[in-house]
Amino acid sequence: MTPKNMNVKASFLYFLKPIFWGVIIAFIIIYGTKLSSVLIDLSEDDTVASYSEAVKKASPSVVNIYSQQYLDSSIDNKQHLQPTGLGSGIIIDSRGYILTNFHVIAKADQILIALQDGRLFTASVVGSDIVTDLAVLKIAGDKLPVIPQNPLYQPQVGDIVLAIGNPYNLGQTITQGIISATGRNGMSSSGRQDFLQTDAAINEGNSGGALINSRGELVGINTSEFYSNNQNSSSGISFAIPYQLSQRVMESLIAHGRVIRGSLGIVAENLDPLIARLWGLKAQNSIIIKKVHESGPAALAGVEVNDILLKIDGIAFDTLIAAMDKVAEIKPGTKTRLTLLRKGKQIEVEVVIGELSSIE
């Protein structure tokens, strides 16, 4: 290449370079702006994971409950109403029925209900049930918010749940967790009741509040935290009364003012499968009768101590809880067939179900 040609090429490249960079810069400006716009649009369209819709559906129906008692005054030696208790409740019916824990209102002379919309009511007690620690209250009001309910929903371990209540009177608070276990028993005074276990925090004042699922539907009634003997903290273990159980109790309280339960008049316990094998029994995962109440339904039918309860009306039950729940649902006065194993021999007896008047 001649020096002349080299000079021409150099001159060409000299003029071409600013054109090249100009095109590059223009490309960045034009398409970079469009890319930023696309990213902004994506950011705005992106849905944030949230349970706000569930909370919006359920929270208006969760109320604050303030219990008051007549107590002696140190000023004038007269009794005056004074605040003594704090809890939560759930408006379960548009007629004004509120479901809460019995222990929230157990000693109350006056019950005040505060709605989230600012309304304040005085409530009357429709009925209460110590066995399940449930009570039904009633207020008179218009356009009351009712919590969403789904009788077909069956809680499963791992379901996300939200606890709504008024802990420590801080105001309505939402805590989140999962259902850790179902069918927990031995936590109530009767030892018969099944609970839902959750790690959603349930603190003082949350009792009687709602445990809901991610659709805002009622799952259970918050009732207590679990404390070990050596700890003051609950370690993320709390309990709720299942919705299905609370619904049955509520309906009975509204209809009768109390819960009518069937009774066999026995004290029983689950039969250990190992013991069953050691005794040479055919029955395993069954129930052994430890006490028969004198003149009770079972005693009158000839049931004896150490009989093994195999079936009730032809239905077998794996646990004492399930069997006693079945008996409790039978109307008093109903004839019921019990299948028993006595000294290795299977027999059947007919029992007239009585009414439970005390915790078996």
C-alpha positions as CSV (number, residue, x, y, z in Angstrom):
1,M,0.0,0.0,0.0
2,T,1.3,3.4,-1.0
3,P,1.7,6.2,1.5
4,K,-1.0,8.1,-0.4
5,N,-3.5,5.2,0.1
6,M,-2.6,5.0,3.8
7,N,-3.4,8.6,4.3
8,V,-6.8,8.2,2.6
9,K,-7.6,5.2,4.9
10,A,-6.5,7.1,8.0
11,S,-8.6,10.1,7.0
12,F,-11.6,7.8,6.4
13,L,-11.3,6.1,9.8
14,Y,-10.9,9.5,11.4
15,F,-14.2,10.7,10.1
16,L,-15.9,7.3,10.6
17,K,-15.1,7.0,14.3
18,P,-17.4,9.8,15.6
19,I,-20.2,8.5,13.4
20,F,-19.8,5.0,14.8
21,W,-19.8,6.2,18.4
22,G,-22.7,8.5,17.7
23,V,-24.8,5.6,16.5
24,I,-23.8,3.6,19.6
25,I,-24.8,6.4,21.9
26,A,-28.1,7.0,20.1
27,F,-28.9,3.3,20.4
28,I,-28.2,3.3,24.1
29,I,-30.3,6.4,24.7
30,I,-33.3,5.2,22.6
31,Y,-33.4,1.5,23.6
32,G,-32.0,2.0,27.1
33,T,-35.0,4.3,27.9
34,K,-37.4,1.7,26.5
35,L,-35.7,-1.1,28.6
36,S,-36.1,1.0,31.8
37,S,-39.7,1.6,31.0
38,V,-40.2,-2.2,30.5
39,L,-38.5,-2.9,33.9
40,I,-40.6,-0.3,35.6
41,D,-43.8,-1.8,34.1
42,L,-42.7,-5.3,35.3
43,S,-42.0,-3.9,38.8
44,E,-45.5,-2.3,38.9
45,D,-47.3,-5.4,37.7
46,D,-45.5,-7.8,40.0
47,T,-47.9,-9.0,42.8
48,V,-46.6,-8.9,46.3
49,A,-47.2,-12.0,48.4
50,S,-49.8,-10.9,50.9
51,Y,-52.7,-12.1,53.1
52,S,-54.3,-8.7,53.2
53,E,-57.4,-9.8,51.3
54,A,-58.0,-12.6,53.9
55,V,-57.5,-10.2,56.7
56,K,-59.9,-7.6,55.1
57,K,-62.6,-10.3,54.9
58,A,-62.3,-11.6,58.5
59,S,-61.0,-8.8,60.7
60,P,-64.1,-6.6,60.9
61,S,-66.0,-9.5,62.5
62,V,-63.4,-10.0,65.3
63,V,-64.3,-8.0,68.3
64,N,-62.7,-6.9,71.5
65,I,-64.3,-8.1,74.7
66,Y,-64.0,-6.2,78.0
67,S,-65.3,-8.0,81.2
68,Q,-66.3,-6.0,84.2
69,Q,-67.2,-7.0,87.8
70,Y,-68.8,-5.4,90.8
71,L,-65.9,-5.0,93.3
72,D,-65.7,-3.3,96.6
73,S,-64.4,0.2,96.5
74,S,-61.8,1.5,99.0
75,I,-63.2,5.0,98.7
76,D,-66.9,4.6,99.6
77,N,-67.1,0.9,100.7
78,K,-69.6,0.3,97.9
79,Q,-69.4,-2.0,94.9
80,H,-68.6,-0.5,91.5
81,L,-68.1,-2.0,88.1
82,Q,-64.4,-2.3,87.4
83,P,-62.6,-3.8,84.4
84,T,-61.4,-7.3,85.2
85,G,-60.9,-9.2,82.0
86,L,-59.8,-8.8,78.4
87,G,-60.4,-11.1,75.4
88,S,-61.6,-11.4,71.8
89,G,-64.7,-12.7,70.1
90,I,-66.1,-13.5,66.7
91,I,-69.4,-12.4,65.2
92,I,-70.6,-15.7,63.8
93,D,-74.1,-14.8,62.8
94,S,-75.8,-11.7,61.4
95,R,-78.4,-11.9,64.3
96,G,-75.6,-10.7,66.6
97,Y,-74.3,-14.0,68.0
98,I,-70.7,-13.9,69.1
99,L,-68.5,-16.9,69.9
100,T,-65.7,-16.6,72.4
101,N,-64.0,-18.6,75.2
102,F,-65.9,-19.3,78.4
103,H,-62.9,-18.2,80.5
104,V,-63.0,-14.8,78.9
105,I,-66.4,-14.0,80.4
106,A,-66.6,-16.6,83.3
107,K,-66.7,-14.1,86.1
108,A,-68.2,-11.0,84.3
109,D,-71.1,-9.0,85.7
110,Q,-71.0,-6.9,82.5
111,I,-69.6,-7.6,79.1
112,L,-68.7,-4.8,76.7
113,I,-68.2,-5.5,73.0
114,A,-66.1,-3.1,70.8
115,L,-66.3,-3.5,67.1
116,Q,-63.5,-2.5,64.7
117,D,-65.8,0.2,63.2
118,G,-65.9,2.0,66.6
119,R,-69.3,0.8,67.7
120,L,-69.7,-0.3,71.4
121,F,-72.3,-2.8,72.7
122,T,-73.3,-4.4,76.0
123,A,-73.7,-8.2,75.4
124,S,-75.9,-10.8,77.1
125,V,-74.8,-14.4,77.7
126,V,-76.8,-16.9,75.6
127,G,-75.0,-19.9,77.1
128,S,-71.6,-21.4,78.0
129,D,-69.9,-24.8,78.0
130,I,-67.1,-25.5,80.4
131,V,-66.1,-28.7,78.7
132,T,-65.1,-27.0,75.5
133,D,-64.3,-23.6,77.0
134,L,-66.8,-21.9,74.7
135,A,-69.5,-19.3,75.3
136,V,-72.1,-17.6,73.0
137,L,-72.9,-13.9,73.5
138,K,-75.5,-11.7,71.8
139,I,-75.6,-8.1,70.8
140,A,-78.3,-6.0,69.1
141,G,-77.0,-4.1,66.1
142,D,-77.6,-3.5,62.4
143,K,-75.3,-4.5,59.5
144,L,-73.0,-6.5,61.7
145,P,-69.9,-8.0,59.9
146,V,-69.9,-11.8,59.9
147,I,-66.8,-13.9,59.5
148,P,-66.6,-16.1,56.4
149,Q,-67.3,-19.7,57.1
150,N,-66.8,-22.9,55.1
151,P,-68.2,-26.1,56.8
152,L,-66.5,-28.2,54.1
153,Y,-63.0,-27.0,54.9
154,Q,-60.9,-29.6,56.7
155,P,-57.7,-28.2,58.4
156,Q,-54.5,-29.9,57.3
157,V,-51.1,-29.9,58.9
158,G,-49.1,-27.3,57.0
159,D,-52.0,-25.0,56.1
160,I,-51.1,-21.3,56.6
161,V,-53.2,-19.7,59.3
162,L,-53.6,-16.2,60.7
163,A,-54.6,-15.4,64.3
164,I,-56.7,-12.3,64.9
165,G,-57.2,-10.8,68.3
166,N,-56.5,-8.0,70.8
167,P,-53.4,-9.1,72.6
168,Y,-52.6,-7.0,75.8
169,N,-55.2,-4.5,74.6
170,L,-52.8,-3.2,72.0
171,G,-55.6,-3.2,69.4
172,Q,-56.4,-5.7,66.7
173,T,-53.3,-7.6,65.8
174,I,-52.6,-10.3,63.1
175,T,-50.0,-13.1,63.7
176,Q,-49.1,-15.7,61.1
177,G,-48.2,-19.4,61.3
178,I,-49.2,-22.8,60.1
179,I,-51.3,-25.6,61.5
180,S,-48.6,-27.7,63.3
181,A,-50.9,-30.6,64.3
182,T,-54.5,-31.6,64.5
183,G,-56.4,-33.8,67.1
184,R,-54.3,-32.6,70.1
185,N,-56.0,-33.6,73.3
186,G,-55.4,-33.5,77.1
187,M,-55.1,-29.7,77.0
188,S,-58.5,-28.9,78.4
189,S,-59.9,-29.6,81.9
190,S,-61.8,-32.6,80.6
191,G,-58.9,-34.1,78.7
192,R,-61.3,-35.1,75.9
193,Q,-61.3,-32.2,73.6
194,D,-59.4,-32.2,70.3
195,F,-57.4,-29.0,69.5
196,L,-55.7,-27.5,66.5
197,Q,-52.0,-26.8,67.3
198,T,-50.4,-23.8,65.6
199,D,-47.3,-21.7,65.9
200,A,-49.2,-18.5,65.3
201,A,-48.7,-16.4,68.4
202,I,-51.8,-16.4,70.7
203,N,-51.1,-14.0,73.6
204,E,-53.3,-12.8,76.5
205,G,-56.3,-11.0,75.0
206,N,-56.2,-13.2,71.9
207,S,-58.4,-15.8,73.6
208,G,-61.7,-16.1,71.8
209,G,-60.3,-14.5,68.6
210,A,-60.3,-16.0,65.1
211,L,-57.9,-18.4,63.5
212,I,-58.4,-18.1,59.8
213,N,-57.0,-19.6,56.6
214,S,-55.5,-17.8,53.7
215,R,-59.0,-17.3,52.2
216,G,-60.2,-15.5,55.3
217,E,-62.4,-18.5,56.4
218,L,-62.8,-19.4,60.1
219,V,-60.6,-22.3,61.0
220,G,-60.8,-22.2,64.8
221,I,-61.3,-20.2,68.0
222,N,-58.0,-19.2,69.6
223,T,-57.9,-20.4,73.2
224,S,-54.4,-20.7,74.8
225,E,-50.7,-20.9,74.6
226,F,-48.7,-23.9,75.8
227,Y,-46.2,-23.4,78.6
228,S,-43.8,-26.1,79.8
229,N,-43.1,-26.5,83.5
230,N,-39.7,-25.0,83.2
231,Q,-40.4,-22.1,80.8
232,N,-42.4,-18.9,80.8
233,S,-42.5,-18.7,77.1
234,S,-44.8,-20.8,74.8
235,S,-42.0,-21.7,72.3
236,G,-44.4,-21.1,69.4
237,I,-47.0,-23.6,70.5
238,S,-50.6,-22.5,70.7
239,F,-54.0,-24.1,70.5
240,A,-57.4,-23.4,68.9
241,I,-60.8,-25.1,69.1
242,P,-61.8,-26.4,65.7
243,Y,-64.5,-24.5,63.9
244,Q,-66.7,-27.7,63.3
245,L,-66.7,-28.4,67.0
246,S,-67.4,-24.8,68.0
247,Q,-70.3,-24.7,65.5
248,R,-72.0,-27.7,67.0
249,V,-71.6,-26.3,70.5
250,M,-72.9,-22.9,69.4
251,E,-76.0,-24.3,67.8
252,S,-76.8,-26.3,71.0
253,L,-76.2,-23.3,73.2
254,I,-78.5,-21.1,71.1
255,A,-81.2,-23.8,71.0
256,H,-81.1,-25.0,74.6
257,G,-78.8,-22.6,76.5
258,R,-76.5,-25.6,77.3
259,V,-74.9,-28.5,75.4
260,I,-76.8,-31.7,75.7
261,R,-74.3,-34.7,75.5
262,G,-74.9,-38.4,75.6
263,S,-73.2,-40.4,78.3
264,L,-72.4,-44.1,79.0
265,G,-71.5,-43.5,82.6
266,I,-68.0,-45.0,82.4
267,V,-64.4,-44.0,82.8
268,A,-62.2,-45.5,80.1
269,E,-58.7,-45.2,78.5
270,N,-57.0,-46.3,75.3
271,L,-55.8,-49.9,75.4
272,D,-52.1,-50.1,74.7
273,P,-51.5,-52.5,71.8
274,L,-48.5,-54.0,73.5
275,I,-50.5,-54.8,76.6
276,A,-53.2,-56.3,74.5
277,R,-50.7,-58.7,72.9
278,L,-49.3,-59.5,76.4
279,W,-52.8,-60.4,77.6
280,G,-53.4,-62.4,74.5
281,L,-56.3,-60.3,73.4
282,K,-57.4,-60.0,69.9
283,A,-58.5,-56.4,70.3
284,Q,-55.8,-53.8,69.7
285,N,-56.2,-50.1,69.4
286,S,-59.3,-50.4,71.5
287,I,-60.7,-49.0,74.7
288,I,-60.6,-50.6,78.2
289,I,-63.3,-49.6,80.7
290,K,-61.7,-48.7,84.0
291,K,-64.8,-47.6,86.0
292,V,-68.5,-48.1,85.7
293,H,-70.6,-45.4,87.5
294,E,-73.1,-47.0,89.8
295,S,-76.7,-46.8,88.5
296,G,-75.3,-45.3,85.2
297,P,-76.4,-46.4,81.7
298,A,-73.5,-48.8,81.3
299,A,-74.0,-50.3,84.8
300,L,-77.7,-50.9,84.1
301,A,-76.8,-52.6,80.9
302,G,-74.4,-55.0,82.6
303,V,-71.1,-53.5,81.4
304,E,-68.2,-54.4,83.7
305,V,-64.8,-53.0,84.6
306,N,-62.0,-54.3,82.3
307,D,-64.4,-54.9,79.4
308,I,-62.8,-54.0,76.1
309,L,-65.0,-51.6,74.0
310,L,-64.7,-52.7,70.4
311,K,-67.6,-51.0,68.6
312,I,-70.5,-48.6,69.2
313,D,-73.5,-49.3,66.9
314,G,-71.2,-51.5,64.8
315,I,-68.6,-48.7,64.3
316,A,-65.0,-49.2,65.6
317,F,-63.0,-46.3,67.0
318,D,-59.2,-46.1,67.3
319,T,-59.1,-43.7,70.2
320,L,-61.1,-42.9,73.3
321,I,-61.6,-39.3,72.1
322,A,-63.4,-40.5,69.0
323,A,-65.5,-43.0,70.9
324,M,-66.6,-40.5,73.5
325,D,-67.3,-37.9,70.8
326,K,-69.6,-40.4,69.2
327,V,-71.4,-41.1,72.5
328,A,-71.7,-37.3,73.2
329,E,-73.5,-36.8,69.9
330,I,-76.2,-39.5,70.6
331,K,-79.4,-38.1,72.0
332,P,-80.1,-39.1,75.6
333,G,-82.7,-41.9,75.8
334,T,-81.5,-43.5,72.6
335,K,-80.8,-47.3,72.6
336,T,-77.3,-48.0,71.5
337,R,-75.5,-51.3,70.9
338,L,-72.0,-51.9,72.4
339,T,-69.7,-54.6,71.2
340,L,-67.4,-55.7,74.0
341,L,-64.6,-58.2,74.6
342,R,-64.9,-59.8,78.0
343,K,-62.4,-62.5,79.1
344,G,-61.6,-63.3,75.5
345,K,-65.3,-63.6,74.4
346,Q,-67.1,-61.1,72.2
347,I,-70.5,-60.0,73.5
348,E,-73.1,-57.3,72.7
349,V,-75.1,-55.3,75.2
350,E,-77.8,-52.7,74.6
351,V,-77.4,-49.4,76.5
352,V,-79.9,-46.6,76.9
353,I,-77.8,-43.4,76.6
354,G,-77.9,-41.0,79.5
355,E,-77.1,-37.3,79.7
356,L,-73.7,-36.1,80.7
357,S,-74.1,-34.1,83.8
358,S,-70.4,-34.0,84.8
359,I,-67.1,-34.5,83.1
360,E,-66.4,-38.3,82.6
